[in-house]
Amino acid sequence: MSYPMLDSDLEALKQTPELQGRAFGISRIQRFMGFGYNRAAHLVDAAVELGVLTRDQDSDWLVRLTEQN
């Protein structure tokens, strides 16, 4: 999955301190990055595909930044 602002959104996702070291969902991305639901959902899907995010073990809708980021 790709969209025009994917590269800049991925970089912003990696740099957002509120998302570091914890599980989070789409609503947290919306809140801290100022994105709408669709953009945040597409970002999560793309980031999981690219290995930037991993699905949390305890919940299907929570994700975490991978250690390499």
Backbone as JSON, one array per atom type, in Angstrom:
{
  "sequence": "MSYPMLDSDLEALKQTPELQGRAFGISRIQRFMGFGYNRAAHLVDAAVELGVLTRDQDSDWLVRLTEQN",
  "N": [[0.84, -1.18, 0.0], [0.52, 2.18, -0.81], [0.75, 5.73, -0.72], [0.65, 9.24, -1.64], [1.95, 10.83, 0.44], [3.34, 9.04, 1.99], [6.11, 8.48, 2.64], [6.96, 10.8, 4.09], [5.09, 10.71, 6.16], [5.74, 8.27, 7.4], [8.29, 8.88, 8.38], [7.65, 10.93, 10.18], [6.08, 9.46, 11.94], [7.98, 7.75, 13.11], [9.43, 9.64, 14.53], [7.79, 10.71, 16.48], [7.53, 11.33, 19.8], [5.58, 10.48, 21.66], [4.77, 8.03, 20.79], [6.75, 6.23, 21.14], [8.09, 3.24, 22.45], [5.73, 2.0, 23.41], [2.54, 0.36, 23.12], [0.09, 1.26, 20.72], [-2.85, 2.63, 19.14], [-4.81, 3.43, 16.2], [-6.2, 5.76, 16.9], [-4.46, 7.12, 18.61], [-2.42, 7.86, 16.88], [-3.89, 9.61, 15.28], [-4.44, 11.61, 17.18], [-1.89, 12.58, 18.1], [-0.49, 13.12, 15.77], [-2.17, 14.56, 14.24], [-3.77, 13.57, 12.17], [-6.48, 12.46, 10.06], [-8.9, 9.74, 10.36], [-8.82, 7.9, 8.13], [-6.33, 8.43, 6.87], [-4.55, 7.87, 8.98], [-5.15, 5.14, 9.37], [-4.4, 4.03, 6.89], [-1.68, 4.62, 7.04], [-0.88, 2.99, 9.21], [-1.4, 0.42, 8.13], [0.39, 0.42, 5.93], [2.84, 0.83, 7.27], [3.02, -1.49, 8.82], [3.23, -3.41, 6.79], [5.72, -2.63, 5.75], [7.39, -3.16, 7.85], [7.91, -1.28, 9.79], [6.15, -0.96, 11.85], [4.83, -3.32, 14.22], [2.31, -5.74, 14.92], [0.69, -5.8, 18.06], [1.09, -8.29, 20.59], [-1.0, -8.8, 22.35], [-3.3, -7.66, 21.33], [-5.25, -7.24, 18.41], [-5.65, -4.77, 17.24], [-3.81, -2.99, 18.21], [-0.55, -1.56, 17.8], [3.08, -1.5, 17.61], [6.1, 0.4, 17.44], [8.84, -0.94, 15.66], [11.9, -2.32, 16.95], [14.14, -1.51, 15.49], [13.66, 1.06, 14.7]],
  "CA": [[0.0, 0.0, 0.0], [1.29, 3.41, -0.91], [0.01, 6.96, -1.01], [1.62, 10.3, -1.94], [2.71, 11.36, 1.58], [3.75, 7.92, 2.83], [7.48, 8.62, 3.15], [7.02, 11.82, 5.14], [4.29, 10.23, 7.29], [6.53, 7.25, 8.1], [9.36, 9.57, 9.11], [7.0, 11.61, 11.31], [5.66, 8.4, 12.86], [9.18, 7.32, 13.84], [9.96, 10.74, 15.34], [6.8, 11.18, 17.45], [7.94, 10.76, 21.09], [4.45, 9.87, 22.36], [4.54, 6.69, 20.25], [7.94, 5.43, 21.4], [8.13, 2.32, 23.58], [4.43, 1.57, 23.92], [1.54, -0.05, 22.12], [-0.86, 2.33, 20.43], [-3.8, 2.36, 18.07], [-5.01, 4.47, 15.2], [-6.65, 7.01, 17.52], [-3.29, 7.83, 19.15], [-1.78, 8.5, 15.72], [-4.74, 10.75, 14.95], [-4.32, 12.63, 18.22], [-0.56, 13.18, 18.2], [0.02, 13.53, 14.47], [-3.15, 15.44, 13.62], [-4.3, 12.94, 10.96], [-7.82, 11.89, 10.08], [-8.91, 8.29, 10.53], [-8.39, 7.16, 6.93], [-4.88, 8.6, 6.67], [-3.88, 7.12, 10.04], [-5.34, 3.71, 9.12], [-3.53, 3.68, 5.76], [-0.31, 4.67, 7.54], [-0.65, 1.78, 10.0], [-1.32, -0.72, 7.21], [1.64, 0.51, 5.16], [3.97, 0.67, 8.18], [3.1, -2.91, 9.18], [3.77, -4.07, 5.59], [7.13, -2.28, 5.58], [8.16, -3.57, 9.01], [8.14, -0.16, 10.7], [5.29, -1.29, 12.99], [4.43, -4.72, 14.38], [1.07, -5.91, 15.68], [0.91, -6.15, 19.46], [0.73, -9.68, 20.89], [-2.22, -8.88, 23.15], [-4.46, -7.07, 20.68], [-5.13, -7.14, 16.95], [-5.74, -3.39, 16.76], [-2.69, -2.2, 18.71], [0.73, -1.76, 17.11], [4.27, -0.94, 18.26], [7.24, 0.65, 16.56], [9.84, -2.0, 15.77], [13.12, -1.92, 17.66], [15.11, -0.89, 14.58], [13.31, 2.45, 14.47]],
  "C": [[0.89, 1.24, 0.0], [0.35, 4.58, -1.16], [1.02, 8.1, -1.07], [2.49, 10.76, -0.77], [3.28, 10.27, 2.48], [5.13, 8.11, 3.43], [7.57, 9.64, 4.28], [6.21, 11.4, 6.37], [5.04, 9.17, 8.08], [7.63, 7.89, 8.93], [8.78, 10.27, 10.34], [6.57, 10.6, 12.37], [6.84, 7.95, 13.72], [9.68, 8.37, 14.81], [9.0, 11.22, 16.43], [7.08, 10.54, 18.81], [6.81, 10.04, 21.83], [4.17, 8.44, 21.89], [5.69, 5.74, 20.54], [7.73, 4.51, 22.6], [6.81, 1.87, 24.15], [3.55, 1.12, 22.78], [0.55, 1.1, 21.94], [-1.75, 1.93, 19.27], [-3.91, 3.55, 17.13], [-5.4, 5.8, 15.84], [-5.48, 7.8, 18.11], [-2.52, 8.52, 18.02], [-2.58, 9.73, 15.32], [-4.48, 11.91, 15.91], [-2.96, 13.33, 18.16], [0.02, 13.64, 16.88], [-0.96, 14.42, 13.71], [-3.73, 14.9, 12.31], [-5.75, 12.56, 11.16], [-7.74, 10.38, 10.16], [-8.35, 7.56, 9.32], [-6.88, 7.25, 6.71], [-4.11, 7.81, 7.72], [-3.99, 5.61, 9.81], [-4.46, 3.24, 7.96], [-2.06, 3.68, 6.19], [0.02, 3.42, 8.34], [-0.5, 0.57, 9.08], [0.0, -0.73, 6.45], [2.85, 0.26, 6.06], [4.12, -0.78, 8.64], [3.69, -3.69, 8.0], [5.27, -3.85, 5.44], [8.0, -2.66, 6.77], [8.5, -2.46, 9.97], [7.33, -0.38, 11.98], [5.07, -2.8, 13.02], [3.12, -4.74, 15.16], [1.42, -6.33, 17.1], [0.43, -7.58, 19.71], [-0.63, -9.79, 21.56], [-3.47, -8.38, 22.44], [-4.23, -6.95, 19.18], [-5.11, -5.7, 16.46], [-4.65, -2.49, 17.32], [-1.42, -2.55, 17.95], [1.85, -1.15, 17.95], [5.3, -0.64, 17.18], [8.23, -0.49, 16.73], [11.1, -1.45, 16.42], [14.11, -1.19, 16.77], [14.82, 0.58, 14.32], [13.66, 3.22, 15.68]]
}
